[in-house]
Amino acid sequence: MTAEARAPRAATSAAGAPGTEGTARAATVRAARAVRWYVRALMGDGDYERYVAYLRRAHPDAEVPTEKEFWCRRWAEQEANPGARCC
């Protein structure tokens, strides 16, 4: 057996290039974070946190509603003023 045959091989990714498995993992993590951000934005998950930050900045003396109160008011506002939607 030659020395080259006994030497450990460099880690390869699916593309076969040495050392790219970390890059592929980082790209996968970035893609997963982007999908999470998009779904949260689409569903309005960050709306309460943004509202609380705005309320504390613009109206520091105002009482901060609970998250349940925030969503009840928001849904009531959407029902009362539907704006641009099909139904």
N, C-alpha and C positions, 0 to 999 in steps of 0.2 A: 504494500500500500504506500502511495506517495504521500509526501507532506501536505500537498494540496487536498488530497482526499480526506485526510484526517483533520484538517483545520475546520473549526466550526464555521458554519455559513452565517452570513448576515441575515437578519430578519427581513422578510419580504412581505409586501402587501399583495393584494389581489392583482395589482398591476405588475407586480414582479420587481419593482424598484426597491433597492435596499433602503431601510429607514423611513419609509413613507407611511407606516402604520399609525404613527403619532399624528401625522397630518390628516389622515383619513378619519381618525377618531375625533380630532378637533373640528373638522368640517361637519361631522355627524352631530356633535354637541351643538355647534353653531346653528345648524339646521333645526334641531329639536327646540332650541331656545326661540328661534324665529317663529316656528309653528306655535309654540306656547304663547308667545306675545300676540300673534295674530288672533288666535282663538280667544284669548282674554279680552283683547280689544273689541272683537266682534260681539262677544257676549256682554260686554260692559262690566267686566270684573273689577277693573281699576277705577270705575267712575266714583265710587264712594270715597276711596282714598284721595282722589283728586279734589273732590268737593270739600272734604274736610280740610285739606291743605289750603284751598282757596278761602274757605270760611275763616280759618284761623289767621290768614294773612290779611284779608280785606276787612273782616269784621271780627276783631279779636274778642269783643265783648259778647258776641252772639252765642247762644247755646248750640252746641253741636248735637244734631239728632243722632239717634242710634241708627245702625245700618238698616234695621227693619223699617224704621220711620222714613228713612231716605228713600228706600225702594217703594214703599206704599205711596209716598207723595209723587215720586217720579212716574209710577204706573198710572196713578190717577190723572196726572197732567197729560200723559200720552193719550189716555182714553178721552179726556175732555177736549184736547186739541190734537187730532190725529196727524195733521200735517200731510206730507207726501207719502202715502202708502196705498196699497191697492185695495185693502178691505176695511 
